[in-house]
Amino acid sequence: MALTSEDIKKIAHLARLQIDEQDIPGYARNLTEILALVEQMNSVDTSGVQPMAHPQDVSQRLRPDEVTETDQRAHFQQIAPQTEAGLYLVPRVIE
């Protein structure tokens, strides 16, 4: 599927891009090559291939789920400019 200069102009308009007239043939060639690659990838038979979350069969190492820091909420709220009922009060920015 070869893209014409009109196709490139329409795509540029839809993407709200301003491109120079002399750059249109290069864009047409590059986008045509990309579309050809997509068509080639779509033609591959993947009916027997299971979807994978990762290309290698590995799992993420996880650290133990334990508390490593003490609760300092009261300390931080003492030095805050304004708090109420355990929440920080900030100036209203949206009316």
C-alpha positions as CSV (number, residue, x, y, z in Angstrom):
1,M,0.0,0.0,0.0
2,A,1.8,3.1,-1.2
3,L,0.8,6.4,0.3
4,T,0.4,9.4,-1.9
5,S,1.3,13.0,-1.1
6,E,-2.4,13.7,-0.5
7,D,-2.5,10.9,2.1
8,I,0.5,12.4,3.8
9,K,-1.1,15.8,3.9
10,K,-4.3,14.4,5.3
11,I,-2.4,12.5,8.0
12,A,-0.4,15.6,8.9
13,H,-3.6,17.6,9.1
14,L,-5.2,15.0,11.4
15,A,-2.1,14.9,13.6
16,R,-2.0,18.7,13.6
17,L,1.6,18.7,12.1
18,Q,3.0,21.2,9.8
19,I,5.4,19.6,7.3
20,D,7.3,21.2,4.4
21,E,6.3,20.3,0.9
22,Q,9.8,19.0,0.1
23,D,9.6,16.5,3.0
24,I,6.4,14.8,1.9
25,P,8.1,12.2,-0.4
26,G,10.3,11.1,2.5
27,Y,7.4,10.8,4.8
28,A,5.5,8.9,2.2
29,R,8.3,6.4,1.7
30,N,8.9,5.9,5.5
31,L,5.2,5.5,6.3
32,T,4.8,3.1,3.4
33,E,7.7,1.0,4.7
34,I,6.2,0.9,8.2
35,L,2.8,-0.1,6.8
36,A,4.5,-2.9,4.7
37,L,6.2,-4.2,7.9
38,V,2.9,-4.2,9.7
39,E,1.3,-6.1,6.9
40,Q,4.2,-8.6,6.9
41,M,3.9,-9.1,10.7
42,N,0.1,-9.6,10.4
43,S,0.6,-12.3,7.8
44,V,2.5,-14.5,10.3
45,D,0.5,-17.5,11.6
46,T,0.4,-17.1,15.4
47,S,-2.5,-19.5,16.1
48,G,-0.3,-21.8,18.2
49,V,1.6,-19.2,20.1
50,Q,0.6,-18.5,23.7
51,P,0.6,-14.8,24.8
52,M,3.5,-13.9,27.1
53,A,3.9,-11.1,29.6
54,H,7.7,-11.3,29.1
55,P,9.8,-12.6,26.3
56,Q,11.9,-14.7,28.7
57,D,10.4,-17.2,31.1
58,V,11.5,-15.4,34.3
59,S,9.7,-14.0,37.3
60,Q,10.5,-10.9,39.3
61,R,12.4,-11.3,42.5
62,L,10.3,-9.9,45.3
63,R,11.6,-8.7,48.7
64,P,9.8,-9.7,51.9
65,D,6.7,-7.6,52.7
66,E,7.7,-6.2,56.0
67,V,7.6,-2.8,57.6
68,T,11.0,-1.1,57.5
69,E,10.1,2.4,58.6
70,T,8.5,3.7,61.7
71,D,5.3,5.7,61.6
72,Q,6.2,9.4,61.8
73,R,2.9,10.9,60.9
74,A,2.5,12.8,64.2
75,H,6.0,14.3,63.9
76,F,5.4,15.4,60.3
77,Q,2.0,16.9,61.1
78,Q,3.5,18.9,64.0
79,I,5.8,20.7,61.6
80,A,3.1,21.2,58.9
81,P,1.6,24.7,58.5
82,Q,-2.0,23.4,58.9
83,T,-3.6,20.1,59.7
84,E,-7.1,18.9,60.6
85,A,-8.3,15.4,61.6
86,G,-5.0,13.9,60.5
87,L,-5.1,15.5,57.1
88,Y,-2.9,18.3,55.6
89,L,-4.7,21.5,54.7
90,V,-3.6,23.3,51.6
91,P,-4.8,26.4,49.9
92,R,-7.6,25.9,47.4
93,V,-6.3,26.1,43.8
94,I,-9.4,25.3,41.8
95,E,-12.7,27.2,42.4
